[in-house]
Amino acid sequence: MSGSPESQGQKYSGLAEDFGTSLTTGCVVRVSLFLNNRCVRQVGDASLPPEQPEMTDDEFLQKLHHVLLEIHVMEGAMICPNCNHSYPISNGIPNMLLAEHEIG
């Protein structure tokens, strides 16, 4: 992936989710820690280390669970780093649809 969207969120929500080690470690395989760190730091959470620790580190897994499942951007925008297009987020739902004049 050449770039990750930047979050220009103005309102965030935290939701409590049950912690599950297998779910969290399974997500690590699918989620780039670098990408996740960049996005998480943009919403003001610096709880994850810059490098990936061992998957047996329970403290790391708890922090990863928090950023993957408990931080939600409720209002704001995501900015594409490649084209700088702003995708608005309203009520926690990003609008990723382009208008007809933006396609092409």
BATI-180811 format. One record per atom (N, C-alpha, C, O): x, y, z; residue number from 1; atom name. Coordinates in Angstrom, 2 decimals. Example, Ala and Ser with C-alpha at 12.3 -4.5 7.8 and 13.67 -1.06 7.14 Angstrom:
BATI-180811
- 13.19	-5.69	7.80	1	N
- 12.30	-4.50	7.80	1	CA
- 13.20	-3.30	7.80	1	C
- 14.24	-3.32	8.46	1	O
- 12.85	-2.25	7.08	2	N
- 13.67	-1.06	7.14	2	CA
- 12.90	0.03	7.87	2	C
- 13.41	1.14	8.04	2	O
***
This chain:
BATI-180811
- 0.85	-1.16	0.00	1	N
- 0.00	0.00	0.00	1	CA
- 0.90	1.23	0.00	1	C
- 1.79	1.33	0.84	1	O
- 0.69	2.16	-0.90	2	N
- 1.58	3.30	-1.02	2	CA
- 1.31	4.37	0.01	2	C
- 2.20	5.19	0.28	2	O
- 0.17	4.41	0.57	3	N
- -0.13	5.42	1.57	3	CA
- -1.33	5.01	2.40	3	C
- -2.10	4.14	2.01	3	O
- -1.47	5.66	3.53	4	N
- -2.62	5.38	4.38	4	CA
- -3.42	6.65	4.53	4	C
- -2.86	7.74	4.52	4	O
- -4.74	6.52	4.68	5	N
- -5.54	7.72	4.83	5	CA
- -5.23	8.41	6.15	5	C
- -5.00	7.76	7.16	5	O
- -5.23	9.73	6.12	6	N
- -5.06	10.50	7.34	6	CA
- -6.44	10.81	7.88	6	C
- -7.35	11.14	7.13	6	O
- -6.59	10.70	9.17	7	N
- -7.87	11.01	9.79	7	CA
- -7.87	12.46	10.22	7	C
- -6.98	12.90	10.95	7	O
- -8.85	13.20	9.78	8	N
- -9.03	14.58	10.19	8	CA
- -10.25	14.64	11.10	8	C
- -11.09	15.53	10.97	8	O
- -10.34	13.69	11.99	9	N
- -11.50	13.58	12.87	9	CA
- -11.54	14.68	13.90	9	C
- -10.51	15.16	14.36	9	O
- -12.72	15.06	14.24	10	N
- -12.92	16.07	15.25	10	CA
- -13.61	15.49	16.47	10	C
- -13.56	16.09	17.55	10	O
- -14.25	14.36	16.33	11	N
- -14.97	13.74	17.43	11	CA
- -14.70	12.24	17.42	11	C
- -14.88	11.57	16.41	11	O
- -14.27	11.73	18.58	12	N
- -13.95	10.31	18.69	12	CA
- -14.81	9.69	19.78	12	C
- -15.29	10.37	20.68	12	O
- -14.99	8.41	19.67	13	N
- -15.77	7.68	20.65	13	CA
- -14.99	6.44	21.06	13	C
- -14.34	5.80	20.24	13	O
- -15.05	6.13	22.33	14	N
- -14.42	4.91	22.82	14	CA
- -15.51	3.92	23.22	14	C
- -16.42	4.26	23.97	14	O
- -15.40	2.72	22.72	15	N
- -16.37	1.68	23.05	15	CA
- -15.66	0.53	23.74	15	C
- -14.59	0.10	23.31	15	O
- -16.24	0.05	24.81	16	N
- -15.64	-1.09	25.52	16	CA
- -15.96	-2.37	24.76	16	C
- -17.11	-2.66	24.45	16	O
- -14.93	-3.13	24.48	17	N
- -15.07	-4.42	23.80	17	CA
- -14.35	-5.47	24.64	17	C
- -13.29	-5.20	25.20	17	O
- -14.91	-6.66	24.72	18	N
- -14.27	-7.75	25.45	18	CA
- -12.94	-8.09	24.79	18	C
- -12.84	-8.18	23.56	18	O
- -11.91	-8.27	25.62	19	N
- -10.59	-8.60	25.11	19	CA
- -10.50	-10.08	24.81	19	C
- -10.88	-10.92	25.63	19	O
- -9.99	-10.40	23.62	20	N
- -9.75	-11.78	23.24	20	CA
- -8.39	-11.90	22.58	20	C
- -8.15	-11.29	21.54	20	O
- -7.49	-12.68	23.18	21	N
- -6.13	-12.80	22.67	21	CA
- -6.10	-13.35	21.25	21	C
- -5.35	-12.83	20.42	21	O
- -6.89	-14.37	20.96	22	N
- -6.83	-14.97	19.62	22	CA
- -7.35	-14.00	18.56	22	C
- -6.80	-13.95	17.47	22	O
- -8.40	-13.25	18.86	23	N
- -8.91	-12.26	17.91	23	CA
- -7.87	-11.19	17.65	23	C
- -7.62	-10.82	16.50	23	O
- -7.26	-10.69	18.71	24	N
- -6.28	-9.62	18.58	24	CA
- -5.05	-10.09	17.82	24	C
- -4.58	-9.37	16.93	24	O
- -4.51	-11.26	18.14	25	N
- -3.33	-11.75	17.42	25	CA
- -3.68	-12.06	15.97	25	C
- -2.84	-11.87	15.09	25	O
- -4.89	-12.52	15.70	26	N
- -5.32	-12.76	14.33	26	CA
- -5.38	-11.48	13.53	26	C
- -5.07	-11.47	12.33	26	O
- -5.78	-10.39	14.17	27	N
- -5.83	-9.09	13.49	27	CA
- -4.44	-8.59	13.13	27	C
- -4.27	-7.94	12.10	27	O
- -3.45	-8.90	13.97	28	N
- -2.09	-8.45	13.71	28	CA
- -1.60	-8.97	12.37	28	C
- -0.90	-8.26	11.64	28	O
- -1.95	-10.20	12.06	29	N
- -1.53	-10.79	10.79	29	CA
- -2.08	-9.99	9.62	29	C
- -1.43	-9.87	8.59	29	O
- -3.27	-9.44	9.78	30	N
- -3.94	-8.74	8.69	30	CA
- -3.69	-7.23	8.68	30	C
- -3.89	-6.59	7.65	30	O
- -3.26	-6.66	9.78	31	N
- -3.11	-5.21	9.88	31	CA
- -1.64	-4.85	9.97	31	C
- -0.90	-5.42	10.78	31	O
- -1.23	-3.93	9.15	32	N
- 0.15	-3.45	9.21	32	CA
- 0.31	-2.58	10.45	32	C
- -0.42	-1.61	10.63	32	O
- 1.28	-2.94	11.31	33	N
- 1.50	-2.16	12.53	33	CA
- 1.90	-0.73	12.19	33	C
- 1.50	0.21	12.89	33	O
- 2.69	-0.55	11.15	34	N
- 3.09	0.80	10.76	34	CA
- 1.88	1.65	10.40	34	C
- 1.74	2.78	10.85	34	O
- 1.00	1.09	9.56	35	N
- -0.21	1.81	9.14	35	CA
- -1.07	2.12	10.35	35	C
- -1.57	3.23	10.50	35	O
- -1.25	1.13	11.21	36	N
- -2.08	1.32	12.39	36	CA
- -1.50	2.39	13.30	36	C
- -2.23	3.25	13.80	36	O
- -0.19	2.35	13.52	37	N
- 0.45	3.35	14.36	37	CA
- 0.24	4.75	13.81	37	C
- -0.06	5.68	14.57	37	O
- 0.40	4.91	12.51	38	N
- 0.25	6.23	11.89	38	CA
- -1.16	6.77	12.10	38	C
- -1.34	7.92	12.51	38	O
- -2.16	5.95	11.82	39	N
- -3.55	6.38	11.97	39	CA
- -3.89	6.63	13.44	39	C
- -4.57	7.60	13.76	39	O
- -3.43	5.75	14.32	40	N
- -3.74	5.89	15.74	40	CA
- -3.12	7.16	16.30	40	C
- -3.77	7.86	17.08	40	O
- -1.89	7.46	15.93	41	N
- -1.25	8.68	16.43	41	CA
- -1.98	9.93	15.93	41	C
- -2.01	10.95	16.62	41	O
- -2.58	9.86	14.74	42	N
- -3.31	11.00	14.21	42	CA
- -4.58	11.29	15.00	42	C
- -5.07	12.42	14.99	42	O
- -5.13	10.29	15.67	43	N
- -6.30	10.53	16.51	43	CA
- -5.90	10.76	17.97	43	C
- -6.75	10.80	18.85	43	O
- -4.59	10.90	18.22	44	N
- -4.11	11.27	19.53	44	CA
- -3.82	10.14	20.49	44	C
- -3.70	10.39	21.69	44	O
- -3.71	8.92	20.03	45	N
- -3.41	7.79	20.89	45	CA
- -2.01	7.30	20.56	45	C
- -1.75	6.85	19.45	45	O
- -1.10	7.38	21.53	46	N
- 0.29	6.97	21.31	46	CA
- 0.63	5.75	22.16	46	C
- 1.76	5.61	22.62	46	O
- -0.33	4.86	22.36	47	N
- -0.11	3.73	23.26	47	CA
- 0.69	2.59	22.64	47	C
- 1.29	1.81	23.37	47	O
- 0.72	2.47	21.31	48	N
- 1.46	1.38	20.68	48	CA
- 2.92	1.75	20.47	48	C
- 3.22	2.91	20.17	48	O
- 3.83	0.78	20.63	49	N
- 5.24	1.06	20.36	49	CA
- 5.48	1.20	18.86	49	C
- 4.70	0.68	18.07	49	O
- 6.54	1.91	18.46	50	N
- 6.81	2.10	17.03	50	CA
- 7.20	0.82	16.30	50	C
- 7.04	0.73	15.09	50	O
- 7.72	-0.18	17.02	51	N
- 8.08	-1.44	16.38	51	CA
- 7.20	-2.55	16.96	51	C
- 6.68	-2.43	18.07	51	O
- 7.04	-3.61	16.19	52	N
- 6.15	-4.70	16.61	52	CA
- 6.84	-5.59	17.62	52	C
- 7.87	-6.19	17.30	52	O
- 6.30	-5.70	18.83	53	N
- 6.88	-6.61	19.82	53	CA
- 6.40	-8.04	19.60	53	C
- 5.65	-8.31	18.66	53	O
- 6.83	-8.94	20.46	54	N
- 6.41	-10.33	20.38	54	CA
- 4.90	-10.44	20.58	54	C
- 4.31	-9.69	21.35	54	O
- 4.29	-11.39	19.88	55	N
- 2.84	-11.58	20.00	55	CA
- 2.45	-12.22	21.32	55	C
- 1.26	-12.42	21.58	55	O
- 3.44	-12.54	22.17	56	N
- 3.14	-13.10	23.48	56	CA
- 3.10	-12.03	24.55	56	C
- 2.80	-12.33	25.71	56	O
- 3.39	-10.79	24.21	57	N
- 3.39	-9.67	25.15	57	CA
- 1.95	-9.25	25.42	57	C
- 1.33	-8.59	24.58	57	O
- 1.42	-9.62	26.59	58	N
- 0.01	-9.37	26.90	58	CA
- -0.31	-7.87	26.95	58	C
- -1.39	-7.45	26.54	58	O
- 0.62	-7.07	27.46	59	N
- 0.39	-5.62	27.52	59	CA
- 0.22	-5.05	26.12	59	C
- -0.66	-4.22	25.88	59	O
- 1.08	-5.48	25.19	60	N
- 0.96	-5.02	23.80	60	CA
- -0.37	-5.46	23.20	60	C
- -1.03	-4.67	22.52	60	O
- -0.77	-6.71	23.44	61	N
- -2.03	-7.20	22.89	61	CA
- -3.23	-6.41	23.43	61	C
- -4.19	-6.17	22.70	61	O
- -3.17	-6.02	24.70	62	N
- -4.24	-5.20	25.28	62	CA
- -4.30	-3.84	24.58	62	C
- -5.39	-3.35	24.27	62	O
- -3.15	-3.22	24.34	63	N
- -3.11	-1.92	23.67	63	CA
- -3.57	-2.04	22.22	63	C
- -4.30	-1.17	21.72	63	O
- -3.16	-3.10	21.55	64	N
- -3.58	-3.31	20.17	64	CA
- -5.09	-3.52	20.10	64	C
- -5.75	-2.99	19.21	64	O
- -5.63	-4.28	21.02	65	N
- -7.07	-4.48	21.10	65	CA
- -7.78	-3.13	21.23	65	C
- -8.80	-2.89	20.58	65	O
- -7.24	-2.27	22.07	66	N
- -7.84	-0.95	22.29	66	CA
- -7.90	-0.14	20.99	66	C
- -8.95	0.40	20.64	66	O
- -6.77	-0.05	20.27	67	N
- -6.76	0.79	19.06	67	CA
- -7.53	0.16	17.91	67	C
- -8.07	0.88	17.07	67	O
- -7.60	-1.17	17.84	68	N
- -8.32	-1.81	16.75	68	CA
- -9.83	-1.81	16.95	68	C
- -10.58	-1.65	16.00	68	O
- -10.27	-1.98	18.18	69	N
- -11.69	-2.22	18.42	69	CA
- -12.40	-1.17	19.26	69	C
- -13.63	-1.15	19.31	69	O
- -11.66	-0.29	19.93	70	N
- -12.32	0.62	20.85	70	CA
- -12.25	2.09	20.47	70	C
- -12.98	2.89	21.06	70	O
- -11.43	2.48	19.52	71	N
- -11.37	3.88	19.08	71	CA
- -12.17	4.01	17.80	71	C
- -11.90	3.32	16.81	71	O
- -13.15	4.88	17.81	72	N
- -14.00	5.09	16.65	72	CA
- -14.07	6.58	16.33	72	C
- -14.39	7.38	17.20	72	O
- -13.77	6.95	15.09	73	N
- -13.92	8.34	14.64	73	CA
- -15.40	8.53	14.36	73	C
- -15.97	7.85	13.50	73	O
- -16.03	9.46	15.07	74	N
- -17.47	9.67	14.92	74	CA
- -17.78	10.79	13.92	74	C
- -18.72	10.68	13.14	74	O
- -17.00	11.85	13.94	75	N
- -17.20	12.99	13.04	75	CA
- -15.84	13.45	12.56	75	C
- -14.88	13.42	13.32	75	O
- -15.74	13.86	11.31	76	N
- -14.47	14.34	10.78	76	CA
- -14.32	13.96	9.33	76	C
- -15.29	13.97	8.57	76	O
- -13.09	13.63	8.94	77	N
- -12.82	13.27	7.55	77	CA
- -11.56	12.42	7.47	77	C
- -10.68	12.52	8.33	77	O
- -11.48	11.59	6.43	78	N
- -10.25	10.87	6.08	78	CA
- -9.72	11.52	4.82	78	C
- -10.47	11.78	3.88	78	O
- -8.41	11.79	4.81	79	N
- -7.78	12.43	3.66	79	CA
- -6.88	11.41	2.97	79	C
- -5.99	10.84	3.60	79	O
- -7.11	11.17	1.67	80	N
- -6.29	10.25	0.90	80	CA
- -4.91	10.87	0.69	80	C
- -4.82	12.00	0.21	80	O
- -3.81	10.16	1.06	81	N
- -2.48	10.73	0.89	81	CA
- -2.04	10.81	-0.57	81	C
- -1.11	11.56	-0.88	81	O
- -2.67	10.07	-1.46	82	N
- -2.28	10.08	-2.87	82	CA
- -2.92	11.22	-3.64	82	C
- -2.26	11.87	-4.45	82	O
- -4.21	11.48	-3.41	83	N
- -4.92	12.50	-4.19	83	CA
- -5.46	13.64	-3.34	83	C
- -6.02	14.60	-3.88	83	O
- -5.29	13.56	-2.03	84	N
- -5.77	14.56	-1.07	84	CA
- -7.28	14.74	-1.05	84	C
- -7.78	15.76	-0.57	84	O
- -8.02	13.76	-1.58	85	N
- -9.48	13.84	-1.52	85	CA
- -9.94	13.64	-0.09	85	C
- -9.42	12.77	0.62	85	O
- -10.90	14.42	0.35	86	N
- -11.44	14.33	1.69	86	CA
- -12.73	13.50	1.67	86	C
- -13.67	13.82	0.95	86	O
- -12.75	12.44	2.48	87	N
- -13.93	11.60	2.62	87	CA
- -14.56	11.91	3.98	87	C
- -13.96	11.60	5.01	87	O
- -15.74	12.51	4.00	88	N
- -16.35	12.90	5.28	88	CA
- -16.79	11.69	6.11	88	C
- -17.19	10.66	5.57	88	O
- -16.69	11.85	7.43	89	N
- -17.17	10.84	8.37	89	CA
- -18.29	11.49	9.18	89	C
- -18.09	12.53	9.80	89	O
- -19.46	10.86	9.16	90	N
- -20.61	11.39	9.90	90	CA
- -21.27	10.25	10.66	90	C
- -21.54	9.19	10.09	90	O
- -21.52	10.47	11.94	91	N
- -22.11	9.43	12.80	91	CA
- -21.30	8.14	12.76	91	C
- -21.87	7.05	12.85	91	O
- -19.99	8.25	12.62	92	N
- -19.10	7.08	12.63	92	CA
- -19.01	6.35	11.31	92	C
- -18.35	5.31	11.24	92	O
- -19.66	6.87	10.26	93	N
- -19.67	6.18	8.96	93	CA
- -18.97	7.03	7.92	93	C
- -19.42	8.14	7.62	93	O
- -17.85	6.53	7.34	94	N
- -17.18	7.31	6.27	94	CA
- -17.94	7.18	4.96	94	C
- -18.40	6.10	4.60	94	O
- -18.07	8.29	4.25	95	N
- -18.70	8.29	2.93	95	CA
- -17.59	8.19	1.90	95	C
- -16.92	9.19	1.60	95	O
- -17.38	7.00	1.36	96	N
- -16.30	6.75	0.41	96	CA
- -16.77	6.83	-1.04	96	C
- -16.01	6.51	-1.96	96	O
- -18.00	7.26	-1.25	97	N
- -18.53	7.37	-2.61	97	CA
- -18.08	8.68	-3.24	97	C
- -18.06	9.72	-2.58	97	O
- -17.72	8.62	-4.50	98	N
- -17.33	9.82	-5.24	98	CA
- -18.53	10.34	-6.01	98	C
- -19.36	9.57	-6.50	98	O
- -18.61	11.66	-6.12	99	N
- -19.64	12.27	-6.96	99	CA
- -19.29	11.98	-8.41	99	C
- -18.13	11.69	-8.73	99	O
- -20.26	12.06	-9.29	100	N
- -20.05	11.73	-10.70	100	CA
- -18.93	12.57	-11.32	100	C
- -18.16	12.07	-12.13	100	O
- -18.85	13.85	-10.95	101	N
- -17.82	14.72	-11.52	101	CA
- -16.41	14.41	-10.97	101	C
- -15.42	14.89	-11.52	101	O
- -16.32	13.61	-9.90	102	N
- -15.03	13.24	-9.32	102	CA
- -14.47	11.94	-9.89	102	C
- -13.33	11.58	-9.60	102	O
- -15.25	11.23	-10.67	103	N
- -14.83	9.95	-11.24	103	CA
- -14.16	10.18	-12.58	103	C
- -14.68	10.91	-13.43	103	O
- -13.01	9.56	-12.75	104	N
- -12.40	9.66	-14.07	104	CA
- -11.00	9.91	-14.01	104	C
- -10.35	10.02	-15.04	104	O
***
